[in-house]
Amino acid sequence: MHLRTCISIALACAFGQYGVRGADSTPVATAPHLEKRGHAEQLMVDGKPFLILGGEVYNNSASSLEYMKPIWPRLAAMHLNTVLVPISWAQLEPVEGRFDYTLVDGLIREARGQNLRLVPLWFGSWKNTWSSYAPDWVKRDFDRFPRVQLRNGSGTERLSPLSHVNCEADARAFAALMRHLREIDSAVHTVIMMQVENEVGVIPDARDHSPEANIAYDRPVPRELMEYLQQHRDSLDAEFHEKWRTAGFKISGNWEAVFGPGLETEDLFMAWQYARYIGKVAAAGKAEYNLPMFANAALIRPDYAPGQYNSGGPLPHSFDFWKAGGPQLDFLAPDIYFEFKKWSSRYDRPRNPLFIPEAAGDAQGAANVFYAVGQHRSLGFSVFAIDGMGSSGDGGKELAGSYDVLSQLSALILENQPKGRVAGVLLEDLTPSQNVQLGDYTLHVSGGGPRRTFPGEPVSPDPPGRQTPHGIFIAAATDEFYMAGSGLTITVSADKPGPPMVGLATVEEGRFVDGRWVRGRTLAGDDTGQGNSVSLRGAASGILRVTVYRYR
């Protein structure tokens, strides 16, 4: 380990501050980064906005290059452009201070061979609350590397986020990884983002009850946190704001004096500890190679209390604690397996662009991606266990179809997101219809209507258990739209003064090939409700170009 790197890590763990240059003071040119562009915050790769259509492999698949060999071409065939791959601290640093980059180099080489990008997941101190991916030399030394303790005094196999020694060891390893990535990939950009740790938190108690944690809980709430909360008081998360208001908006005292007693305060206490720790690890990595970095969250099941869910994780009610404690993280991300629209909305907020690193890869997941990208300007979408998909009955066909369509549309999507000219819908039972305002028009979107077929597709009734009606709409010009999705009927009305009626001028099927629109059938008559509506019934694998006109 270089002396300068060791000094930098020590400073990071003390102050949480790092620069943006490499360890040798050489600027990293055109590294992937986030950029605010109009209405959207976008991921920039090689100087252009990039939409992640991704999949995360099983936790241990990427631990073997041989195991992954037949998987890479399957992923490319499913129209992915990005793969999320775990990198284990135990494999990177099997002996303290000795780093083995064989696996990292192999993953990058194989991804490049399939023209795929990578988002590595740093399984360092924690994965799903546990420390099972830490090296053996860490696991075996309980004195040097303290663990979280439960209320009854028993230990757990979780590294304590209150330990500076734990933080420094993790940060050194992560810094070594990022330095190596800069050395081998900063000119090519196969690696475009980094996830730091995975679904952190404490269970089955709501907080660490080690002696160090008990002392910290009884001490005054850290000054830097209270200053942040006071400065951002008018924009705090509504759920937390109400909790603090109920406790009297106190600005000094220990954790229960300021925020009130109870499991919810213990949850906030752990959020601060995890945020500080992970922020320092991220800072150590950014000092070597300043890529976008994020932390992901396991979400709260209905009626679960802290300790039943991952207490202290980067959840909406503790966003402000994470932003204050871990400002080195570029955003916080939800792993969404239920209540997709609710959680997408809660993570799409100022200074936190939506990215979904884990989601179900079934037919419903293939519908959800349209909504995330269209309605929430998501940086991207990734399904879990992608290497287990691709055979009949597991959603692989539907997901591949969705990714095919969105990859064709990606240039149009990314061009028009900053202009506020992209929208998405997901019509669930409580929202059987939706109005979408785009440009000078409102699209009235509903489920049902006549089923439209594509060439070679047999006419048949909708199958039971079909996808939730979904779609994406792009206003490419004043009177021109591109539409894709399934299970929808769309009519159009005018928003601006002028002739009140809107007609369909041209409706045509087609594909984008090398960025050029290649027209298929032109539709009218029965396929457009005699010129009154556009149908996306059964159009999961198709794109429509629709132009409209106004008349009296």
C-alpha positions as CSV (number, residue, x, y, z in Angstrom):
1,M,0.0,0.0,0.0
2,H,1.4,3.4,-1.0
3,L,2.2,5.7,1.9
4,R,0.1,8.5,0.4
5,T,-2.9,6.2,0.1
6,C,-2.6,5.1,3.7
7,I,-2.5,8.7,4.8
8,S,-5.5,9.6,2.6
9,I,-7.6,6.8,4.1
10,A,-6.7,7.8,7.6
11,L,-7.9,11.3,6.8
12,A,-11.0,10.1,5.2
13,C,-12.0,8.0,8.2
14,A,-11.4,11.0,10.4
15,F,-13.0,13.7,8.3
16,G,-14.9,12.0,5.4
17,Q,-13.3,14.3,2.8
18,Y,-11.5,13.4,-0.4
19,G,-10.6,15.1,-3.7
20,V,-11.5,13.9,-7.2
21,R,-8.0,13.1,-8.6
22,G,-6.2,9.9,-8.7
23,A,-3.6,8.9,-6.1
24,D,-0.8,10.1,-8.3
25,S,-2.5,13.5,-8.8
26,T,-3.2,12.8,-12.4
27,P,-6.7,13.9,-13.4
28,V,-8.9,11.0,-14.7
29,A,-10.2,12.2,-18.1
30,T,-13.8,11.9,-19.0
31,A,-14.7,9.4,-16.3
32,P,-18.3,8.3,-16.1
33,H,-20.2,10.8,-14.0
34,L,-23.7,12.1,-13.2
35,E,-24.8,15.4,-14.9
36,K,-27.8,17.5,-14.3
37,R,-29.4,18.2,-17.7
38,G,-32.6,20.1,-17.7
39,H,-35.4,18.0,-16.0
40,A,-33.1,15.0,-15.7
41,E,-30.0,13.9,-14.0
42,Q,-28.2,11.5,-16.3
43,L,-25.3,9.1,-16.3
44,M,-22.7,10.3,-18.7
45,V,-20.4,7.7,-20.3
46,D,-17.8,8.6,-22.9
47,G,-19.3,12.1,-23.1
48,K,-22.9,10.9,-23.8
49,P,-25.9,10.0,-21.7
50,F,-26.2,6.3,-21.0
51,L,-29.3,4.3,-20.0
52,I,-28.5,1.2,-18.0
53,L,-30.5,-1.9,-19.1
54,G,-29.0,-4.3,-16.7
55,G,-29.0,-7.5,-14.7
56,E,-27.3,-8.6,-11.5
57,V,-25.9,-12.1,-11.4
58,Y,-26.4,-14.4,-8.4
59,N,-24.3,-13.5,-5.4
60,N,-21.5,-16.0,-6.1
61,S,-21.6,-16.4,-9.9
62,A,-18.9,-13.9,-10.6
63,S,-16.6,-15.5,-8.1
64,S,-15.5,-17.9,-10.9
65,L,-14.4,-16.8,-14.4
66,E,-14.9,-20.4,-15.6
67,Y,-18.5,-20.4,-14.3
68,M,-19.3,-17.1,-16.0
69,K,-17.9,-18.1,-19.4
70,P,-21.2,-19.4,-20.9
71,I,-23.2,-16.7,-19.2
72,W,-21.8,-13.6,-20.8
73,P,-23.1,-14.3,-24.4
74,R,-26.5,-15.2,-23.0
75,L,-26.7,-11.8,-21.2
76,A,-25.7,-10.0,-24.4
77,A,-28.4,-11.9,-26.3
78,M,-31.0,-10.7,-23.9
79,H,-30.2,-7.1,-25.0
80,L,-28.5,-6.1,-21.7
81,N,-25.9,-3.4,-21.9
82,T,-24.7,-3.6,-18.3
83,V,-24.1,-6.4,-15.8
84,L,-23.9,-5.9,-12.0
85,V,-21.3,-8.2,-10.6
86,P,-20.3,-8.7,-6.9
87,I,-16.7,-8.4,-6.0
88,S,-15.8,-10.0,-2.7
89,W,-13.4,-8.4,-0.2
90,A,-12.3,-11.9,0.8
91,Q,-11.3,-12.7,-2.8
92,L,-9.7,-9.4,-3.4
93,E,-7.5,-9.4,-0.2
94,P,-7.2,-13.0,0.9
95,V,-4.1,-12.1,2.9
96,E,-3.9,-8.8,4.6
97,G,-2.1,-6.3,2.4
98,R,-1.9,-8.7,-0.5
99,F,-4.3,-8.0,-3.3
100,D,-5.3,-10.4,-6.1
101,Y,-6.8,-8.7,-9.1
102,T,-7.1,-11.9,-11.3
103,L,-10.9,-12.1,-10.9
104,V,-11.4,-8.3,-11.5
105,D,-9.3,-8.3,-14.6
106,G,-11.1,-11.4,-16.0
107,L,-14.5,-10.0,-15.4
108,I,-13.6,-6.8,-17.2
109,R,-12.0,-8.7,-20.1
110,E,-15.1,-10.9,-20.6
111,A,-17.5,-8.0,-20.4
112,R,-15.6,-6.1,-23.0
113,G,-15.7,-9.2,-25.2
114,Q,-19.5,-8.9,-25.2
115,N,-19.6,-5.1,-25.4
116,L,-21.1,-4.9,-21.9
117,R,-20.5,-2.4,-19.2
118,L,-20.1,-3.3,-15.5
119,V,-21.3,-2.0,-12.2
120,P,-19.3,-3.8,-9.5
121,L,-21.0,-4.4,-6.2
122,W,-18.5,-4.1,-3.3
123,F,-19.3,-6.9,-0.9
124,G,-16.9,-5.6,1.7
125,S,-18.0,-5.2,5.3
126,W,-21.6,-6.1,4.7
127,K,-23.9,-8.0,2.4
128,N,-27.6,-8.2,3.5
129,T,-26.6,-7.1,7.0
130,W,-24.0,-9.9,7.5
131,S,-20.2,-9.8,7.1
132,S,-20.0,-13.1,5.2
133,Y,-17.8,-11.7,2.4
134,A,-15.1,-10.3,4.7
135,P,-11.7,-12.0,4.5
136,D,-11.0,-14.9,7.0
137,W,-8.3,-12.8,8.7
138,V,-11.0,-10.3,9.5
139,K,-13.6,-12.9,10.6
140,R,-11.3,-14.6,13.0
141,D,-10.1,-11.6,14.9
142,F,-13.0,-10.4,17.1
143,D,-10.8,-8.2,19.2
144,R,-9.4,-6.2,16.4
145,F,-12.5,-6.2,14.3
146,P,-15.5,-5.7,16.7
147,R,-19.0,-6.9,15.8
148,V,-22.5,-5.8,16.4
149,Q,-24.0,-7.1,19.6
150,L,-27.7,-7.7,20.4
151,R,-29.6,-6.4,23.4
152,N,-29.2,-9.7,25.3
153,G,-25.4,-9.4,25.0
154,S,-24.9,-12.1,22.3
155,G,-22.7,-11.3,19.3
156,T,-23.5,-11.4,15.7
157,E,-21.4,-12.0,12.6
158,R,-21.7,-8.3,11.6
159,L,-18.8,-5.9,11.6
160,S,-19.7,-2.9,13.8
161,P,-20.1,0.3,11.9
162,L,-18.9,2.2,14.9
163,S,-15.4,0.8,14.6
164,H,-12.7,3.0,13.0
165,V,-10.5,-0.1,12.6
166,N,-13.2,-1.9,10.6
167,C,-13.7,1.2,8.5
168,E,-10.0,1.7,7.8
169,A,-9.5,-2.0,6.8
170,D,-12.5,-1.9,4.4
171,A,-11.4,1.5,3.0
172,R,-7.9,0.3,2.3
173,A,-9.2,-2.6,0.3
174,F,-11.8,-0.5,-1.6
175,A,-9.2,2.1,-2.4
176,A,-6.9,-0.6,-3.8
177,L,-9.7,-1.9,-6.0
178,M,-10.5,1.6,-7.3
179,R,-6.9,2.4,-7.9
180,H,-6.6,-0.8,-10.0
181,L,-9.7,0.1,-12.0
182,R,-8.3,3.5,-12.8
183,E,-5.1,1.9,-14.0
184,I,-6.7,-0.7,-16.3
185,D,-10.1,0.9,-17.2
186,S,-10.0,4.7,-17.1
187,A,-9.4,4.9,-20.8
188,V,-12.1,2.4,-21.8
189,H,-14.8,2.8,-19.2
190,T,-16.1,-0.8,-18.9
191,V,-16.8,0.0,-15.3
192,I,-19.3,2.9,-15.1
193,M,-20.5,3.0,-11.4
194,M,-19.9,1.3,-8.1
195,Q,-22.2,0.0,-5.4
196,V,-20.6,0.3,-1.9
197,E,-21.6,-2.6,0.4
198,N,-25.0,-4.2,0.0
199,E,-28.4,-3.9,1.9
200,V,-26.8,-2.9,5.2
201,G,-28.7,-2.8,8.5
202,V,-29.2,-4.6,11.9
203,I,-31.6,-7.4,12.6
204,P,-33.3,-8.7,14.8
205,D,-32.7,-5.7,17.1
206,A,-33.0,-2.2,15.9
207,R,-29.5,-1.1,16.8
208,D,-26.1,-2.3,17.9
209,H,-26.0,-2.8,21.7
210,S,-22.2,-3.2,22.1
211,P,-20.6,-1.0,24.9
212,E,-19.3,1.4,22.3
213,A,-22.7,1.8,20.7
214,N,-24.5,2.3,24.0
215,I,-22.0,5.1,24.9
216,A,-22.6,6.7,21.5
217,Y,-26.4,6.4,21.8
218,D,-26.3,8.2,25.1
219,R,-24.0,11.0,23.9
220,P,-25.3,14.2,22.3
221,V,-26.4,13.8,18.7
222,P,-23.3,14.8,16.6
223,R,-23.1,18.5,15.9
224,E,-22.6,18.0,12.1
225,L,-25.8,16.1,11.9
226,M,-27.8,18.6,13.8
227,E,-26.4,21.5,11.7
228,Y,-27.5,19.6,8.5
229,L,-31.0,19.0,9.8
230,Q,-31.4,22.6,10.8
231,Q,-30.1,23.9,7.5
232,H,-32.4,21.6,5.5
233,R,-35.4,21.7,7.9
234,D,-37.8,22.9,5.2
235,S,-36.9,20.0,2.8
236,L,-36.5,17.1,5.1
237,D,-38.2,13.8,4.4
238,A,-41.9,14.3,5.5
239,E,-41.9,11.1,7.7
240,F,-38.8,12.1,9.6
241,H,-39.9,15.8,9.8
242,E,-43.1,14.7,11.5
243,K,-41.1,12.6,14.0
244,W,-38.8,15.4,14.9
245,R,-41.7,17.9,15.2
246,T,-43.5,15.5,17.5
247,A,-40.3,15.4,19.7
248,G,-40.3,19.2,19.8
249,F,-37.7,20.1,17.2
250,K,-35.0,19.9,19.8
251,I,-31.5,20.8,18.6
252,S,-29.3,19.3,21.4
253,G,-29.3,16.3,23.7
254,N,-28.8,12.6,23.3
255,W,-30.6,10.6,20.6
256,E,-33.7,9.9,22.6
257,A,-33.8,13.5,24.0
258,V,-33.8,14.9,20.5
259,F,-35.8,12.4,18.5
260,G,-37.8,10.7,21.2
261,P,-37.6,7.1,22.6
262,G,-38.4,4.0,20.6
263,L,-37.2,1.7,17.8
264,E,-37.5,4.4,15.2
265,T,-34.9,6.5,16.9
266,E,-32.6,3.5,17.2
267,D,-33.1,3.0,13.4
268,L,-32.0,6.6,12.8
269,F,-29.0,6.1,15.1
270,M,-27.8,3.2,13.0
271,A,-28.5,5.1,9.8
272,W,-26.0,7.7,10.9
273,Q,-23.4,5.1,11.8
274,Y,-23.7,3.2,8.5
275,A,-23.8,6.4,6.5
276,R,-20.6,7.7,8.1
277,Y,-18.8,4.4,7.6
278,I,-19.8,3.8,4.0
279,G,-19.3,7.4,3.1
280,K,-15.7,7.1,4.3
281,V,-15.2,3.9,2.3
282,A,-16.6,5.6,-0.7
283,A,-14.3,8.6,-0.1
284,A,-11.3,6.3,-0.1
285,G,-12.3,4.9,-3.4
286,K,-13.2,8.2,-5.0
287,A,-9.7,9.5,-4.1
288,E,-8.3,6.8,-6.4
289,Y,-10.9,6.9,-9.2
290,N,-13.9,9.2,-9.0
291,L,-16.8,7.1,-10.4
292,P,-20.4,7.5,-9.4
293,M,-21.1,5.5,-6.2
294,F,-24.3,4.5,-4.4
295,A,-25.7,2.4,-1.5
296,N,-28.7,0.1,-2.0
297,A,-31.5,-0.6,0.4
298,A,-33.7,-3.6,1.3
299,L,-37.1,-2.1,1.6
300,I,-39.7,-2.3,4.4
301,R,-42.5,-4.9,4.1
302,P,-45.9,-3.6,5.2
303,D,-46.2,-3.2,9.0
304,Y,-42.6,-4.2,9.7
305,A,-40.8,-2.5,12.6
306,P,-37.1,-1.6,12.9
307,G,-35.2,-4.8,13.4
308,Q,-37.7,-6.8,11.4
309,Y,-36.4,-4.9,8.4
310,N,-32.7,-3.9,7.9
311,S,-32.6,-1.2,10.6
312,G,-30.3,1.7,9.6
313,G,-30.3,1.0,5.9
314,P,-30.6,3.8,3.3
315,L,-34.4,4.1,3.5
316,P,-36.6,7.1,2.7
317,H,-37.3,8.1,6.3
318,S,-33.5,8.2,7.0
319,F,-32.5,9.9,3.7
320,D,-31.4,13.0,5.5
321,F,-29.1,11.1,7.9
322,W,-27.5,9.4,4.9
323,K,-27.1,12.6,3.0
324,A,-25.5,14.3,6.1
325,G,-23.3,11.3,7.1
326,G,-22.3,10.0,3.6
327,P,-22.2,12.9,1.2
328,Q,-19.6,11.0,-0.8
329,L,-22.3,8.7,-2.1
330,D,-23.9,10.1,-5.2
331,F,-27.4,8.6,-4.6
332,L,-29.3,5.9,-2.6
333,A,-31.0,3.1,-4.5
334,P,-34.0,0.8,-3.8
335,D,-34.0,-2.9,-4.4
336,I,-37.7,-3.2,-5.4
337,Y,-39.6,-6.5,-5.2
338,F,-43.0,-5.2,-4.2
339,E,-45.1,-1.9,-4.4
340,F,-43.0,-0.8,-7.4
341,K,-44.7,2.5,-8.0
342,K,-44.6,3.6,-4.4
343,W,-40.9,2.9,-3.9
344,S,-39.9,4.4,-7.3
345,S,-41.6,7.6,-6.3
346,R,-40.0,7.7,-2.8
347,Y,-36.5,7.4,-4.2
348,D,-37.0,9.8,-7.1
349,R,-36.3,13.0,-5.3
350,P,-34.0,16.1,-5.6
351,R,-30.4,15.2,-5.4
352,N,-31.2,11.5,-5.7
353,P,-31.8,10.2,-9.2
354,L,-33.6,6.9,-9.4
355,F,-31.6,3.8,-10.1
356,I,-32.9,0.3,-9.4
357,P,-30.1,-2.2,-8.9
358,E,-32.4,-5.1,-8.0
359,A,-35.9,-6.0,-9.2
360,A,-37.9,-9.0,-10.1
361,G,-37.1,-10.3,-13.5
362,D,-40.5,-11.8,-14.2
363,A,-43.0,-10.6,-16.7
364,Q,-44.0,-7.9,-14.3
365,G,-40.5,-6.7,-14.1
366,A,-40.4,-6.5,-17.8
367,A,-43.3,-4.0,-17.5
368,N,-41.9,-2.1,-14.6
369,V,-38.8,-1.0,-16.5
370,F,-41.0,1.1,-18.9
371,Y,-42.5,3.0,-15.9
372,A,-39.2,3.6,-14.2
373,V,-37.5,4.9,-17.3
374,G,-40.5,6.8,-18.6
375,Q,-42.0,8.3,-15.5
376,H,-39.1,8.7,-13.2
377,R,-36.2,9.3,-15.6
378,S,-34.4,6.4,-14.1
379,L,-30.6,6.1,-14.7
380,G,-31.4,2.5,-15.3
381,F,-33.0,-0.8,-14.2
382,S,-31.5,-4.1,-13.2
383,V,-33.1,-7.5,-12.4
384,F,-31.7,-9.9,-9.9
385,A,-30.4,-13.4,-10.8
386,I,-30.2,-12.5,-14.5
387,D,-28.0,-15.5,-15.1
388,G,-30.8,-17.8,-14.0
389,M,-33.1,-16.4,-16.7
390,G,-33.5,-17.0,-20.3
391,S,-35.4,-20.3,-20.4
392,S,-39.1,-20.7,-20.9
393,G,-41.4,-19.6,-18.1
394,D,-39.0,-17.5,-16.1
395,G,-39.6,-14.1,-17.6
396,G,-36.5,-14.0,-19.7
397,K,-38.3,-13.7,-23.0
398,E,-40.5,-10.8,-21.7
399,L,-37.5,-9.0,-20.2
400,A,-35.4,-9.4,-23.4
401,G,-38.3,-8.0,-25.4
402,S,-38.6,-4.9,-23.1
403,Y,-34.8,-4.4,-23.2
404,D,-34.8,-4.7,-27.0
405,V,-37.4,-2.0,-27.4
406,L,-35.8,0.3,-24.8
407,S,-32.4,-0.1,-26.3
408,Q,-33.8,1.0,-29.7
409,L,-35.5,4.0,-28.1
410,S,-32.6,4.9,-25.7
411,A,-31.2,7.7,-27.8
412,L,-34.6,9.3,-28.1
413,I,-35.3,8.8,-24.4
414,L,-32.0,10.3,-23.3
415,E,-32.4,13.3,-25.7
416,N,-35.9,14.1,-24.5
417,Q,-35.7,13.4,-20.7
418,P,-34.0,16.7,-20.0
419,K,-36.8,18.4,-22.0
420,G,-39.5,16.8,-19.9
421,R,-40.9,15.1,-23.0
422,V,-40.8,11.5,-21.9
423,A,-43.5,9.8,-19.7
424,G,-44.4,6.3,-18.6
425,V,-47.5,4.5,-17.2
426,L,-48.2,1.4,-15.2
427,L,-51.9,0.8,-14.9
428,E,-52.5,-1.1,-11.8
429,D,-55.9,-1.9,-10.3
430,L,-56.2,1.4,-8.5
431,T,-55.1,3.4,-11.6
432,P,-57.0,1.8,-14.5
433,S,-56.4,5.0,-16.6
434,Q,-54.0,7.9,-16.6
435,N,-53.6,11.2,-18.4
436,V,-50.2,12.1,-19.6
437,Q,-49.3,15.6,-20.6
438,L,-46.6,15.8,-23.3
439,G,-45.9,19.0,-25.2
440,D,-49.1,20.6,-26.6
441,Y,-51.2,17.4,-26.0
442,T,-52.6,15.1,-23.4
443,L,-52.5,11.4,-23.9
444,H,-55.5,9.7,-22.4
445,V,-54.2,6.2,-21.6
446,S,-56.4,3.3,-20.5
447,G,-56.3,-0.5,-20.5
448,G,-58.5,-2.6,-22.8
449,G,-59.5,-1.9,-26.4
450,P,-59.0,-3.9,-29.6
451,R,-56.0,-6.2,-29.7
452,R,-53.6,-5.3,-32.4
453,T,-51.3,-7.9,-33.8
454,F,-47.9,-7.8,-35.5
455,P,-46.8,-9.7,-38.6
456,G,-46.5,-13.4,-37.7
457,E,-48.3,-13.1,-34.4
458,P,-51.4,-15.3,-34.2
459,V,-54.6,-13.7,-33.1
460,S,-55.7,-15.0,-29.7
461,P,-57.3,-13.7,-26.5
462,D,-55.2,-12.1,-23.8
463,P,-53.7,-14.9,-21.7
464,P,-54.5,-15.1,-18.0
465,G,-52.0,-13.5,-15.7
466,R,-50.8,-11.1,-18.5
467,Q,-48.5,-8.2,-17.7
468,T,-49.8,-5.0,-16.0
469,P,-50.6,-2.6,-18.8
470,H,-47.6,-0.4,-19.3
471,G,-46.0,2.0,-21.8
472,I,-43.5,4.7,-22.6
473,F,-44.2,7.8,-24.6
474,I,-41.8,10.2,-26.2
475,A,-42.7,13.5,-27.7
476,A,-40.0,13.7,-30.4
477,A,-41.5,16.8,-32.1
478,T,-44.5,19.1,-31.8
479,D,-46.9,16.7,-33.5
480,E,-44.8,13.5,-33.4
481,F,-44.7,10.7,-30.7
482,Y,-43.0,7.4,-30.3
483,M,-45.0,4.8,-28.2
484,A,-44.2,1.4,-26.9
485,G,-45.6,-1.0,-24.3
486,S,-48.5,-3.4,-24.0
487,G,-52.1,-3.6,-22.9
488,L,-53.0,0.1,-23.6
489,T,-55.3,2.2,-25.7
490,I,-54.4,5.9,-26.2
491,T,-56.5,8.8,-27.4
492,V,-55.2,12.4,-27.8
493,S,-56.6,15.8,-26.9
494,A,-55.2,19.3,-27.4
495,D,-53.9,21.5,-24.5
496,K,-53.1,24.8,-26.3
497,P,-55.5,27.3,-28.0
498,G,-56.4,26.4,-31.5
499,P,-58.6,23.8,-33.2
500,P,-60.0,21.6,-30.5
501,M,-60.0,18.2,-32.2
502,V,-57.0,16.0,-32.6
503,G,-56.8,13.4,-35.3
504,L,-54.3,10.6,-36.1
505,A,-52.3,11.6,-39.2
506,T,-49.9,8.6,-39.5
507,V,-49.5,5.5,-37.3
508,E,-46.8,3.2,-38.3
509,E,-44.9,0.2,-36.9
510,G,-41.2,0.1,-37.0
511,R,-37.8,-0.4,-35.5
512,F,-34.6,1.6,-35.0
513,V,-31.7,0.0,-36.7
514,D,-28.3,1.7,-36.0
515,G,-30.3,4.8,-34.9
516,R,-32.4,5.0,-38.0
517,W,-36.2,4.5,-38.1
518,V,-37.1,1.6,-40.3
519,R,-40.9,1.7,-41.1
520,G,-43.0,-1.4,-41.0
521,R,-46.8,-1.5,-41.5
522,T,-48.8,1.7,-41.7
523,L,-52.0,1.3,-39.6
524,A,-55.5,2.8,-40.0
525,G,-59.1,1.7,-39.9
526,D,-59.7,-1.2,-37.5
527,D,-56.2,-1.0,-36.1
528,T,-56.7,2.6,-35.0
529,G,-60.3,2.6,-34.0
530,Q,-61.1,4.2,-37.3
531,G,-58.6,6.9,-36.7
532,N,-59.7,7.7,-33.1
533,S,-57.2,5.7,-31.0
534,V,-53.8,4.1,-30.8
535,S,-53.6,0.5,-29.6
536,L,-50.7,-1.0,-27.8
537,R,-52.6,-4.2,-27.1
538,G,-50.2,-7.1,-27.4
539,A,-47.4,-4.8,-28.7
540,A,-44.8,-5.9,-26.2
541,S,-42.1,-6.2,-28.9
542,G,-43.1,-3.2,-31.1
543,I,-42.7,0.5,-31.4
544,L,-45.2,2.9,-33.0
545,R,-44.5,6.3,-34.6
546,V,-47.6,8.4,-34.3
547,T,-48.2,11.9,-35.8
548,V,-51.2,13.9,-35.1
549,Y,-53.1,17.0,-36.5
550,R,-55.7,19.4,-35.2
551,Y,-59.1,20.2,-36.7
552,R,-62.5,21.6,-35.9
